[in-house]
């Protein structure tokens, strides 16, 4: 089955710790995205990558970092510099620059205390 | 700059009633428009999309949306609500060059029996 997997589903961390969220896709999509979702705020773009070894900041990149060493993988690190890291994180992918619709993973709910 | 406004953060209907979820967009270029649905603690699922061509777009689960350029709207409708339609719905517009999507803040649909 082709799709996007995110792990883990739920993640708990102490304040001050970095944490890495996994996103893997086997759809052979070129572009991948990370969004953050907070209640009543919709989805906000953190980082995106249109090709391996290249990525761009989105609207709320501060306190986050990413890498894109493989086409199928786009991990997101939430650093201790992120002021309010508790949120639902969604990874998405898109086939190519010619396509516009994105396909989403199941999400990871991060709680930092 | 692109933007999306969803009118009404919460819509309640009775089972069997018409569903109407409103979305207005702002775009400096011909828009690509999308509706996604999200069930609790899950990722987003694409309901339908407008790219070019026919302005009335049919999607999954009996939903449809009409692109009205003169009104800059892309409202989502379903003739008869079902209990399983209860979820959060997001309207989105594609950014220039198709790099990412801009989402509205979402509308929660409640369906009562």
Boltz contact constraints between the chains, C-beta under 6 A:
constraints:
  - contact:
      token1: [A, 42]
      token2: [B, 103]
      max_distance: 6.0
  - contact:
      token1: [A, 42]
      token2: [B, 104]
      max_distance: 6.0
  - contact:
      token1: [A, 42]
      token2: [B, 105]
      max_distance: 6.0
  - contact:
      token1: [A, 42]
      token2: [B, 106]
      max_distance: 6.0
  - contact:
      token1: [A, 43]
      token2: [B, 103]
      max_distance: 6.0
  - contact:
      token1: [A, 45]
      token2: [B, 100]
      max_distance: 6.0
  - contact:
      token1: [A, 48]
      token2: [B, 100]
      max_distance: 6.0
  - contact:
      token1: [A, 90]
      token2: [B, 43]
      max_distance: 6.0
  - contact:
      token1: [A, 97]
      token2: [B, 98]
      max_distance: 6.0
  - contact:
      token1: [A, 100]
      token2: [B, 32]
      max_distance: 6.0
  - contact:
      token1: [A, 100]
      token2: [B, 94]
      max_distance: 6.0
  - contact:
      token1: [A, 100]
      token2: [B, 98]
      max_distance: 6.0
  - contact:
      token1: [A, 101]
      token2: [B, 46]
      max_distance: 6.0
  - contact:
      token1: [A, 101]
      token2: [B, 49]
      max_distance: 6.0
  - contact:
      token1: [A, 102]
      token2: [B, 101]
      max_distance: 6.0
  - contact:
      token1: [A, 104]
      token2: [B, 43]
      max_distance: 6.0
  - contact:
      token1: [A, 104]
      token2: [B, 44]
      max_distance: 6.0
  - contact:
      token1: [A, 105]
      token2: [B, 43]
      max_distance: 6.0
  - contact:
      token1: [A, 106]
      token2: [B, 42]
      max_distance: 6.0
  - contact:
      token1: [A, 106]
      token2: [B, 43]
      max_distance: 6.0
  - contact:
      token1: [A, 107]
      token2: [B, 43]
      max_distance: 6.0
